[in-house]
Amino acid sequence: MPDLRIEWDENKNESNKRKHGVSFEEAHTVFFDDWAILIEDEDPNEPEE
């Protein structure tokens, strides 16, 4: 993977931790996860359930 630099707003990070229980520090690790599985959305125009 090419070099990737991730920045975020600390106020939004705190809000995200309160709302979702996940910090951006933890969430950004998905971009470096060798075991991640990507699933393509077959119809991105279809409404969410």
N, CA, C and O atoms as CSV, one atom per row, in Angstrom:
chain,resi,resn,atom,element,x,y,z
A,1,MET,N,N,0.852,-1.175,0.000
A,1,MET,CA,C,0.000,0.000,0.000
A,1,MET,C,C,0.894,1.232,0.000
A,1,MET,O,O,1.898,1.269,0.711
A,2,PRO,N,N,0.539,2.240,-0.790
A,2,PRO,CA,C,1.324,3.471,-0.775
A,2,PRO,C,C,1.230,4.149,0.586
A,2,PRO,O,O,0.337,3.864,1.383
A,3,ASP,N,N,2.171,5.051,0.829
A,3,ASP,CA,C,2.129,5.799,2.088
A,3,ASP,C,C,0.779,6.478,2.228
A,3,ASP,O,O,0.274,7.088,1.285
A,4,LEU,N,N,0.210,6.367,3.398
A,4,LEU,CA,C,-1.102,6.935,3.653
A,4,LEU,C,C,-1.024,7.739,4.940
A,4,LEU,O,O,-0.643,7.217,5.988
A,5,ARG,N,N,-1.383,8.998,4.854
A,5,ARG,CA,C,-1.399,9.867,6.025
A,5,ARG,C,C,-2.847,10.204,6.333
A,5,ARG,O,O,-3.576,10.696,5.471
A,6,ILE,N,N,-3.259,9.938,7.556
A,6,ILE,CA,C,-4.646,10.167,7.948
A,6,ILE,C,C,-4.672,11.243,9.030
A,6,ILE,O,O,-3.951,11.157,10.024
A,7,GLU,N,N,-5.507,12.248,8.824
A,7,GLU,CA,C,-5.695,13.323,9.798
A,7,GLU,C,C,-7.175,13.413,10.131
A,7,GLU,O,O,-8.024,13.076,9.305
A,8,TRP,N,N,-7.487,13.870,11.344
A,8,TRP,CA,C,-8.880,14.073,11.715
A,8,TRP,C,C,-8.987,15.214,12.714
A,8,TRP,O,O,-8.009,15.606,13.352
A,9,ASP,N,N,-10.176,15.725,12.827
A,9,ASP,CA,C,-10.500,16.780,13.773
A,9,ASP,C,C,-10.699,16.148,15.150
A,9,ASP,O,O,-11.508,15.231,15.295
A,10,GLU,N,N,-9.980,16.622,16.150
A,10,GLU,CA,C,-10.045,16.015,17.477
A,10,GLU,C,C,-11.430,16.160,18.114
A,10,GLU,O,O,-11.867,15.264,18.837
A,11,ASN,N,N,-12.126,17.272,17.858
A,11,ASN,CA,C,-13.487,17.413,18.387
A,11,ASN,C,C,-14.412,16.361,17.783
A,11,ASN,O,O,-15.239,15.783,18.489
A,12,LYS,N,N,-14.277,16.109,16.477
A,12,LYS,CA,C,-15.089,15.080,15.814
A,12,LYS,C,C,-14.705,13.698,16.339
A,12,LYS,O,O,-15.568,12.831,16.479
A,13,ASN,N,N,-13.436,13.486,16.628
A,13,ASN,CA,C,-12.981,12.218,17.185
A,13,ASN,C,C,-13.655,11.956,18.533
A,13,ASN,O,O,-14.142,10.854,18.787
A,14,GLU,N,N,-13.677,12.970,19.386
A,14,GLU,CA,C,-14.326,12.828,20.698
A,14,GLU,C,C,-15.817,12.557,20.539
A,14,GLU,O,O,-16.376,11.716,21.244
A,15,SER,N,N,-16.460,13.265,19.617
A,15,SER,CA,C,-17.880,13.053,19.348
A,15,SER,C,C,-18.131,11.630,18.862
A,15,SER,O,O,-19.097,10.990,19.279
A,16,ASN,N,N,-17.274,11.142,17.992
A,16,ASN,CA,C,-17.411,9.792,17.451
A,16,ASN,C,C,-17.255,8.741,18.548
A,16,ASN,O,O,-17.973,7.741,18.560
A,17,LYS,N,N,-16.311,8.970,19.476
A,17,LYS,CA,C,-16.122,8.032,20.587
A,17,LYS,C,C,-17.372,7.967,21.455
A,17,LYS,O,O,-17.788,6.885,21.871
A,18,ARG,N,N,-17.972,9.128,21.730
A,18,ARG,CA,C,-19.195,9.144,22.546
A,18,ARG,C,C,-20.360,8.489,21.813
A,18,ARG,O,O,-21.110,7.711,22.403
A,19,LYS,N,N,-20.510,8.799,20.546
A,19,LYS,CA,C,-21.665,8.332,19.774
A,19,LYS,C,C,-21.563,6.858,19.383
A,19,LYS,O,O,-22.550,6.127,19.460
A,20,HIS,N,N,-20.365,6.417,18.961
A,20,HIS,CA,C,-20.212,5.068,18.410
A,20,HIS,C,C,-19.309,4.158,19.240
A,20,HIS,O,O,-19.252,2.953,18.996
A,21,GLY,N,N,-18.607,4.726,20.217
A,21,GLY,CA,C,-17.703,3.925,21.029
A,21,GLY,C,C,-16.425,3.531,20.306
A,21,GLY,O,O,-15.734,2.603,20.724
A,22,VAL,N,N,-16.107,4.236,19.215
A,22,VAL,CA,C,-14.909,3.930,18.429
A,22,VAL,C,C,-14.171,5.232,18.134
A,22,VAL,O,O,-14.757,6.197,17.644
A,23,SER,N,N,-12.881,5.240,18.440
A,23,SER,CA,C,-12.070,6.421,18.127
A,23,SER,C,C,-11.567,6.324,16.697
A,23,SER,O,O,-11.541,5.245,16.105
A,24,PHE,N,N,-11.167,7.464,16.151
A,24,PHE,CA,C,-10.574,7.459,14.816
A,24,PHE,C,C,-9.227,6.741,14.840
A,24,PHE,O,O,-8.828,6.144,13.840
A,25,GLU,N,N,-8.517,6.793,15.982
A,25,GLU,CA,C,-7.254,6.067,16.099
A,25,GLU,C,C,-7.481,4.581,15.847
A,25,GLU,O,O,-6.702,3.932,15.148
A,26,GLU,N,N,-8.555,4.053,16.423
A,26,GLU,CA,C,-8.879,2.634,16.228
A,26,GLU,C,C,-9.464,2.377,14.841
A,26,GLU,O,O,-9.097,1.405,14.182
A,27,ALA,N,N,-10.364,3.236,14.401
A,27,ALA,CA,C,-11.057,3.013,13.127
A,27,ALA,C,C,-10.108,3.049,11.936
A,27,ALA,O,O,-10.319,2.311,10.973
A,28,HIS,N,N,-9.077,3.876,11.967
A,28,HIS,CA,C,-8.202,3.998,10.797
A,28,HIS,C,C,-7.384,2.734,10.549
A,28,HIS,O,O,-6.835,2.568,9.459
A,29,THR,N,N,-7.289,1.841,11.530
A,29,THR,CA,C,-6.506,0.615,11.343
A,29,THR,C,C,-7.083,-0.282,10.257
A,29,THR,O,O,-6.376,-1.147,9.739
A,30,VAL,N,N,-8.352,-0.097,9.900
A,30,VAL,CA,C,-8.955,-0.910,8.843
A,30,VAL,C,C,-8.207,-0.739,7.524
A,30,VAL,O,O,-8.186,-1.662,6.710
A,31,PHE,N,N,-7.597,0.411,7.296
A,31,PHE,CA,C,-6.877,0.654,6.049
A,31,PHE,C,C,-5.567,-0.122,5.968
A,31,PHE,O,O,-4.967,-0.214,4.897
A,32,PHE,N,N,-5.120,-0.676,7.085
A,32,PHE,CA,C,-3.862,-1.414,7.134
A,32,PHE,C,C,-4.078,-2.879,7.510
A,32,PHE,O,O,-3.115,-3.580,7.823
A,33,ASP,N,N,-5.315,-3.349,7.483
A,33,ASP,CA,C,-5.662,-4.707,7.902
A,33,ASP,C,C,-5.492,-5.686,6.744
A,33,ASP,O,O,-6.274,-5.669,5.793
A,34,ASP,N,N,-4.470,-6.541,6.823
A,34,ASP,CA,C,-4.234,-7.538,5.773
A,34,ASP,C,C,-5.357,-8.568,5.689
A,34,ASP,O,O,-5.489,-9.249,4.672
A,35,TRP,N,N,-6.156,-8.691,6.726
A,35,TRP,CA,C,-7.234,-9.683,6.760
A,35,TRP,C,C,-8.602,-9.084,6.433
A,35,TRP,O,O,-9.613,-9.783,6.497
A,36,ALA,N,N,-8.641,-7.818,6.089
A,36,ALA,CA,C,-9.917,-7.165,5.769
A,36,ALA,C,C,-10.548,-7.803,4.534
A,36,ALA,O,O,-9.849,-8.197,3.600
A,37,ILE,N,N,-11.853,-7.897,4.541
A,37,ILE,CA,C,-12.608,-8.427,3.407
A,37,ILE,C,C,-13.425,-7.282,2.826
A,37,ILE,O,O,-14.197,-6.634,3.533
A,38,LEU,N,N,-13.250,-7.041,1.537
A,38,LEU,CA,C,-13.996,-5.993,0.849
A,38,LEU,C,C,-15.122,-6.636,0.056
A,38,LEU,O,O,-14.892,-7.575,-0.705
A,39,ILE,N,N,-16.329,-6.136,0.231
A,39,ILE,CA,C,-17.497,-6.655,-0.476
A,39,ILE,C,C,-18.082,-5.523,-1.300
A,39,ILE,O,O,-18.496,-4.493,-0.768
A,40,GLU,N,N,-18.108,-5.733,-2.609
A,40,GLU,CA,C,-18.616,-4.705,-3.513
A,40,GLU,C,C,-20.136,-4.614,-3.404
A,40,GLU,O,O,-20.824,-5.632,-3.338
A,41,ASP,N,N,-20.645,-3.403,-3.387
A,41,ASP,CA,C,-22.082,-3.165,-3.386
A,41,ASP,C,C,-22.587,-3.403,-4.805
A,41,ASP,O,O,-22.241,-2.661,-5.724
A,42,GLU,N,N,-23.411,-4.446,-4.982
A,42,GLU,CA,C,-23.868,-4.814,-6.319
A,42,GLU,C,C,-24.764,-3.756,-6.946
A,42,GLU,O,O,-24.765,-3.595,-8.166
A,43,ASP,N,N,-25.527,-3.032,-6.134
A,43,ASP,CA,C,-26.399,-1.989,-6.661
A,43,ASP,C,C,-26.369,-0.789,-5.715
A,43,ASP,O,O,-27.219,-0.676,-4.832
A,44,PRO,N,N,-25.399,0.104,-5.890
A,44,PRO,CA,C,-25.273,1.233,-4.967
A,44,PRO,C,C,-26.454,2.198,-5.014
A,44,PRO,O,O,-26.597,3.035,-4.123
A,45,ASN,N,N,-27.302,2.097,-6.034
A,45,ASN,CA,C,-28.459,2.996,-6.136
A,45,ASN,C,C,-29.688,2.451,-5.426
A,45,ASN,O,O,-30.691,3.152,-5.293
A,46,GLU,N,N,-29.616,1.202,-4.968
A,46,GLU,CA,C,-30.743,0.592,-4.264
A,46,GLU,C,C,-30.820,1.175,-2.849
A,46,GLU,O,O,-29.790,1.344,-2.197
A,47,PRO,N,N,-32.026,1.483,-2.368
A,47,PRO,CA,C,-32.153,2.048,-1.011
A,47,PRO,C,C,-31.656,1.071,0.056
A,47,PRO,O,O,-31.749,-0.145,-0.109
A,48,GLU,N,N,-31.131,1.617,1.142
A,48,GLU,CA,C,-30.689,0.803,2.271
A,48,GLU,C,C,-31.900,0.226,2.987
A,48,GLU,O,O,-32.970,0.834,3.004
A,49,GLU,N,N,-31.725,-0.946,3.574
A,49,GLU,CA,C,-32.821,-1.562,4.343
A,49,GLU,C,C,-32.785,-1.091,5.770
A,49,GLU,O,O,-33.624,-1.496,6.575
